[in-house]
Amino acid sequence: MVTLKNNGIRFILLSLITFMTSKSIFATNPDDTTYYYFSDGAVSMYETPWTDGHKTYQIFNWQGEKIYAIENVLQSYSVITGFTFHENGAINTAHTSTNPGASLYGYASVIRFDRSNIPIHRVDTKEPARSLDESMGETYLWQIEKGQWIKQEVIRCQPVHRPE
């Protein structure tokens, strides 16, 4: 493994490495960009180092196209994200926790991805929930064509009574 510095970003060159694990992670120190790989060696995601209280995760599909980005923040408020992975190295879920600082509430978001890192489904919740509706959260589906989340509406129906 060799580390080269190019325009302030350190790139890690890999040679003669077989990717046998579900995710491969390579970084030499906390100041480096960390790369996560698909099982075939393509970049699945990279994580930038902390800079001025911000860190970014750039997520890619199998073809190397940037699909999605998530930012972490540690300032007067915090946004922290943790990931789980599919066995092929793609992201399975992103769990984001938001603490808005001097608020009585915290917020959580869970995003589910398919096996090629395409976002599918997101649920946002508020803690502590004050009602059953709040505890269910808000649900969104990813619209691939527009690259944006579409909120799913809950339709409330009245009970239908059969005539007797």
N, C-alpha and C positions, 0 to 999 in steps of 0.2 A: 504494500500500500504506500503510495507516494502522495504528498500534499503539495499542491502548487498554489501560489497566490496570484490572482488576476483581478485587478480593479477592486481590491479590498475584500473580495470574496474568495474564500479558500475552497478549491475544488479537490475532491479526492478521486484519484484515478485508481481503478480496481483492475487487477490483472490476475488471471488464472484463479478466479474465485468462482466456486459453484454455489448458487443460491439454493440452499437446502432448507432454510427456515421459512416460516410463514411471512416474516418481514425481516428485512435486513436493514440495519441502521449503522451508519458510519459517520463519525465526527471525532476529531482528535481532541478538541477541548471546547468549553462552553462558548467561546468566541467564534466558533465555526458554524456554518450552516449545516444542519443535519439533514441527510437525505434518507428517505424511506423508499424501498424498492418493491416492485411486483416480483413474483417468483421467476419471471423470465429475464429480470435484470433492468427493465424499464423503470424510470422514476415514477413512483406513486404519489409522493408528497415530499416537499422540503419545508423545513422549519428554520426561520431566520433566528439569529441570536437576539437577545434583549437589547434594544436601543432606545434610550430615553423613555423607558417604561412601556415599550411596545414590542410585540413579537408577532410575526405573521406566519401562517401555514398556507402554502400554495399547493393545491390539489390538482393532479393531472389524470387524464384518462390513459388507456393503453397506447393511443397514438401520440402521446406526448403533448396534447393540447391542454391548456389551463382550463379547468372546469369550475373551480370554486376556490374561495379564499376565506380564511377565518383569522381574525386578529385577536390576540390576547393583550390585555392592558393591566398595568399595575401603577395606578396613580392615586388620586383621591377616591377613585372607584376602582373596582377590579373586574376583569373578565378573564376567566381561566377555562381552558378546554383540555379535555382528555380524550383519547381515542382508543377504540378496539379495532382489530383487524380481521379480515377474512384470511383463510389459510393461503390464498394466492398473493397476499401482500396488499390487497386493496383495503380501503377503510371500510369497516362495518358500521360503526357508530361514532359520532362526535358528541360528547357530553359537555355542554358549556354552562358555566355557572356565572351569574352576574350579580355583584354586590354593588348597588349604586351609591354606596357611601353612607350618608346620614339618613337612610331610609329604614322604615320598619320592615320592609319586604326584601326578599331576594328573588331572583328569577333564574329559571333553568330552561335549557333548550336541548332537545335530543334530536339529532339528525341521523337518519338511516341512509346508507349508501348501498348501491348494488355492487356486484363483483368487478366492475370496471370503474369505480369511483364516481358514478353519476349519483347525485343526491336524489332521493326518492320522496322522503316523508320527513316532516319536522313537527314536533310538538313543543310548544312553549307553555310553561307553567309559572305561577306566582306562588311563593311560599311566605308565610303561611296562607293557605287558601281560606277565604271567608265564606265560601259557599260551595255547593256541589259542582256548579258550573265552573267556578274558578279552579277547583281541584282537577277537573277534566282537561283544562288547558285549551289552547287554541291550536288547531291542526292545519297544516299547510302541505300542499303537494307541489313538487318541482315541475315547472313547465320547461321542458328542454328547449323548445323552439325559441322562447323569449329569454331563457336563462334567469328566471325569477320565480319566487314563491307565490302560489295562489292560495288564498285563505279558503278553507272549506267551511261552509256555513251549516249549522245545525238547524234542521227544519223541525219545528214542533208541530205535531199533529193533534187534533182533537179526537177523542175517542169516538168511534162510530157505533151507534146503538142500532141494533136490529129492531125492526118493527115487530111487535108481538101480536 
